[in-house]
């Protein structure tokens, strides 16, 4: 799996590509957690999952863990660009009721900055 992070209009945008599972969930944590520690204000994080072709419960747990951390810091986290399979997984597990889902990176950045 590859994890790439960039800043876009004050948001940390993390793009994931590949499988997000027990083997690779640590890569997501290793990329996002240090950036959260450096945040001087409430962080705004967008996880772009357009390149994720498989996710298991460990991947979901890694996303939920980052959501909890960001929320405790007074920030916001959203996901975007879900494949149909990931959208179904998010709906079946109820994560769509907890984590905002946007169609694209741009929609997510704008949506989080505008208070959803």
SERO-4910 file (N, C-alpha, C, O; in steps of 0.05 Angstrom, whole numbers):
BEGIN
 pado doro    nc1    nc2    nc3   cac1   cac2   cac3    cc1    cc2    cc3    oc1    oc2    oc3
  Unk    A     17    -24      0      0      0      0     18     25      0     40     25     12
  Unk    A      8     46    -13     23     71    -12      5     92      2    -20     92     -1
  Unk    A     17    109     18      4    130     32     18    156     26     42    158     31
  Unk    A      3    175     15     15    201      8     -1    223     22    -25    223     22
  Unk    A     14    241     35      0    263     49      9    289     37     31    293     29
  Unk    A    -10    308     36     -5    335     27    -24    354     42    -43    345     54
  Unk    A    -17    379     41    -35    399     53    -49    414     31    -37    422     11
  Unk    A    -75    418     35    -92    431     15   -111    450     30   -130    440     43
  Unk    A   -107    475     27   -124    496     39   -128    491     69   -151    492     80
  Unk    A   -107    484     83   -108    481    112   -116    453    121   -118    447    145
  Unk    A   -121    435    102   -129    407    109   -106    388    103    -91    392     84
  Unk    A   -103    368    120    -84    346    114   -100    326     97   -119    314    106
  Unk    A    -91    323     72   -104    304     54    -86    280     51    -63    282     42
  Unk    A    -96    256     58    -81    232     57    -93    214     36   -116    205     38
  Unk    A    -78    207     15    -87    190     -6    -76    162     -2    -51    159      1
  Unk    A    -93    142     -2    -85    115      2    -89     99    -24   -108    104    -39
  Unk    A    -71     80    -29    -73     64    -53    -64     36    -46    -42     31    -35
  Unk    A    -81     16    -53    -75    -12    -48    -94    -24    -27   -117    -15    -25
  Unk    A    -84    -43    -13   -100    -57      7    -96    -45     35    -73    -41     44
  Unk    A   -117    -38     49   -116    -28     76   -125    -50     94   -149    -54     99
  Unk    A   -106    -65    105   -112    -88    121    -93    -90    145    -79    -72    151
  Unk    A    -93   -113    158    -77   -118    182    -47   -111    176    -33   -100    193
  Unk    A    -38   -119    153    -10   -115    145     -3    -86    141     20    -77    146
  Unk    A    -22    -70    130    -15    -43    121    -28    -21    138    -22      3    133
  Unk    A    -45    -27    157    -59     -6    173    -38     11    187    -43     35    192
  Unk    A    -16      0    195      5     15    208     16     38    191     25     58    202
  Unk    A     16     34    165     26     55    147      8     80    149     18    103    148
  Unk    A    -18     76    151    -36     98    154    -31    113    180    -29    137    181
  Unk    A    -28     97    202    -23    109    228      4    124    228      6    146    239
  Unk    A     24    112    215     51    124    215     52    150    199     69    167    204
  Unk    A     34    154    181     33    178    165     16    199    179     24    223    180
  Unk    A     -7    192    189    -26    212    201    -18    220    229    -19    244    235
  Unk    A    -11    201    246     -6    208    274     15    229    279     10    248    295
  Unk    A     39    228    266     58    250    270     48    277    261     53    297    274
  Unk    A     33    278    239     21    303    230      2    314    251      0    338    255
  Unk    A    -13    296    264    -32    305    285    -17    316    309    -26    336    321
  Unk    A      5    304    316     21    313    338     32    341    333     36    356    352
  Unk    A     38    347    308     49    373    301     28    395    298     35    419    298
  Unk    A      3    387    297    -19    407    292    -20    426    316    -21    419    339
  Unk    A    -21    452    309    -23    473    329    -52    480    335    -58    492    355
  Unk    A    -69    474    316    -97    480    319   -113    454    314   -101    433    309
  Unk    A   -138    455    317   -155    432    312   -151    422    283   -156    437    264
  Unk    A   -142    397    279   -136    388    252   -160    382    235   -182    375    246
  Unk    A   -157    385    209   -177    378    190   -164    357    172   -144    364    158
  Unk    A   -175    333    171   -162    311    156   -182    299    136   -205    294    143
  Unk    A   -172    295    112   -188    281     91   -173    256     83   -149    258     76
  Unk    A   -186    234     84   -174    208     75   -187    202     48   -210    197     46
  Unk    A   -170    203     27   -179    196      0   -175    166     -4   -152    157     -6
  Unk    A   -197    152     -7   -196    123     -9   -200    113    -37   -206     89    -41
  Unk    A   -198    131    -57   -203    123    -85   -185    100    -94   -194     85   -112
  Unk    A   -161     98    -84   -143     77    -93   -143     52    -76   -128     34    -81
  Unk    A   -161     51    -56   -162     27    -39   -180      6    -52   -203     11    -57
  Unk    A   -167    -17    -58   -183    -38    -71   -192    -60    -52   -206    -79    -60
  Unk    A   -183    -59    -26   -192    -78     -6   -187    -66     21   -168    -53     26
  Unk    A   -207    -71     39   -204    -62     67   -216    -83     85   -238    -93     80
  Unk    A   -202    -90    106   -213   -108    126   -218    -93    152   -216    -68    153
  Unk    A   -225   -108    173   -232    -94    198   -208    -79    210   -213    -59    225
  Unk    A   -184    -88    205   -161    -73    215   -159    -46    202   -152    -26    215
  Unk    A   -165    -45    176   -165    -19    162   -186     -1    172   -182     23    176
  Unk    A   -210    -12    177   -232      4    187   -225     14    215   -230     37    222
  Unk    A   -212     -3    231   -203      5    258   -183     28    257   -183     46    274
  Unk    A   -165     27    237   -144     48    235   -158     74    228   -150     95    238
  Unk    A   -178     74    210   -192     98    203   -208    108    227   -207    132    233
  Unk    A   -222     91    241   -237     99    264   -219    110    286   -227    129    300
  Unk    A   -196     98    290   -177    108    310   -167    136    303   -165    153    321
  Unk    A   -162    142    278   -154    169    270   -177    188    274   -173    211    282
  Unk    A   -201    179    268   -225    196    272   -228    204    301   -232    227    308
  Unk    A   -224    184    319   -226    190    348   -205    210    357   -211    229    372
  Unk    A   -181    206    348   -159    224    355   -165    252    346   -162    271    361
  Unk    A   -172    255    321   -178    281    310   -201    294    325   -200    318    331
  Unk    A   -222    279    331   -245    289    345   -238    299    373   -247    320    382
  Unk    A   -221    284    387   -212    291    413   -196    317    413   -194    331    433
  Unk    A   -183    323    390   -167    347    387   -185    371    378   -175    393    374
  Unk    A   -211    365    375   -229    386    367   -230    390    336   -241    410    327
  Unk    A   -219    371    322   -217    374    293   -239    357    279   -258    347    291
  Unk    A   -235    355    253   -255    341    236   -240    322    217   -218    328    208
  Unk    A   -252    299    212   -241    279    194   -263    270    176   -286    265    185
  Unk    A   -257    267    150   -276    257    131   -262    238    112   -238    238    110
  Unk    A   -277    222     98   -267    205     77   -279    214     51   -301    226     50
  Unk    A   -265    207     29   -276    214      3   -269    194    -18   -252    177    -14
  Unk    A   -283    195    -40   -278    179    -64   -279    149    -58   -262    133    -66
  Unk    A   -300    141    -44   -304    112    -38   -311     97    -63   -328    106    -78
  Unk    A   -299     74    -66   -308     56    -88   -335     44    -79   -342     46    -56
  Unk    A   -351     33    -98   -377     22    -90   -374      1    -68   -391     -1    -50
  Unk    A   -353    -15    -69   -349    -36    -49   -343    -24    -21   -354    -33     -1
  Unk    A   -327     -3    -21   -321     10      5   -345     25     16   -350     25     40
  Unk    A   -360     37     -2   -385     51      6   -403     32     20   -414     37     41
  Unk    A   -407      8      8   -424    -12     20   -414    -21     47   -429    -24     66
  Unk    A   -388    -25     49   -375    -32     74   -380    -11     96   -387    -17    118
  Unk    A   -376     14     89   -381     37    107   -410     38    116   -416     43    139
  Unk    A   -428     33     97   -457     33    104   -465     10    122   -479     13    141
  Unk    A   -455    -14    115   -462    -38    131   -451    -36    160   -464    -46    178
  Unk    A   -428    -24    163   -416    -22    190   -426      3    205   -419      6    229
  Unk    A   -441     20    192   -451     44    205   -431     67    206   -437     88    219
  Unk    A   -408     65    193   -389     86    194   -398    111    179   -389    133    185
  Unk    A   -417    108    160   -427    132    146   -443    150    165   -447    174    159
  Unk    A   -452    139    188   -466    156    207   -447    170    226   -455    189    240
  Unk    A   -422    162    226   -402    173    244   -383    192    229   -377    214    237
  Unk    A   -372    181    206   -352    196    191   -365    207    165   -377    192    150
  Unk    A   -362    233    161   -373    245    136   -360    233    111   -336    228    111
  Unk    A   -376    228     91   -366    217     66   -372    237     44   -394    247     41
  Unk    A   -352    243     28   -354    262      5   -347    248    -21   -332    228    -21
  Unk    A   -356    259    -43   -352    247    -69   -323    251    -78   -312    234    -92
  Unk    A   -310    274    -71   -283    280    -81   -267    294    -60   -278    303    -40
  Unk    A   -241    295    -65   -223    310    -46   -232    339    -44   -234    349    -21
  Unk    A   -238    352    -66   -246    380    -65   -271    383    -49   -273    402    -33
  Unk    A   -291    366    -54   -316    368    -39   -311    365     -9   -323    379      7
  Unk    A   -293    346     -2   -287    342     26   -273    366     39   -281    374     61
  Unk    A   -253    377     25   -239    400     36   -259    423     40   -259    436     61
  Unk    A   -274    429     20   -294    451     21   -315    445     43   -322    463     58
  Unk    A   -325    420     43   -345    413     63   -336    415     92   -351    424    109
  Unk    A   -312    406     97   -302    408    124   -296    436    133   -300    444    156
  Unk    A   -286    452    115   -281    480    121   -307    496    125   -307    515    141
  Unk    A   -327    488    112   -353    502    114   -370    492    136   -394    500    139
  Unk    A   -360    474    153   -376    463    175   -395    442    166   -414    436    180
  Unk    A   -389    429    143   -405    407    132   -430    419    123   -447    404    112
***
